[in-house]
């Protein structure tokens, strides 16, 4: 079990090391999606809670930190 997890983590770190801007761009796209969703009244609570804004911010910050560390 731990060897598979170690192997998966190694693959993930290699993937992110070569694509340092992927997670921040993904976070910005999610934040932009939150901006668009706020104008559609059909989404209701999901738009009012700004859930995508918070998720996108976390992904972008983690992406910047991982890109800087790797």
N, C-alpha and C positions, 0 to 999 in steps of 0.2 A: 504494500500500500504506500509506504513512504517513498519507495524508489519511483513509483509512478508519479507521485506528487512532485518529487524532486525533478524528474524528467520534464513534466509539464511546466513547472516553474522556469526551468532552464530554457525550454523552447519559447515561452512567453517573453522572457527577458531578452533573448536574442532577437525576437521579432520586433519588440519595442525599441531596442537599441539601434536598429537600422531604419526605423520610421519614427523619429523623435517628435514629429509634428502631428502625428495621426490622432492621438488622444485630445490635444487641445483643439484641433479642427473639429473633431467629433463633438466635443463639448460646446463649441460655438454653434454648430448646426442644431444641436438640441435646444440651446438657448433661443436661437432664431425660430425654431419650431414652437416654442412657448409663446413667443411674440405673436406669431400668426394665429395660434389657437385662441388667444384672448379675444380676437375679433369674431369668433364663431360662437354664437350663443348655445349651440347644441352640446358643447362639452361640459357646461355647468360647473360642477365642483372641481373637476380636473383643471379647468382654466383658472378658477378662483384661488386654488391653493398654490399655484405657481410651482407645481411639482417638477415639471421639466426644467424650470429655471434652476432649482436647487440641485437636481441630478446633473445637469449640464455644467454647473459651476464646480461641483465636486470632481467630475471627470476631467475638466480642463485643468484644475489645480493639481490633481494627482498626475496628469499627463506631463505637466510642466516640471513637477518635482522628479518624476521618473526619467524624463529626458535629460534633466540636468545631472542626475546621479549616474545614468548609464553613459 
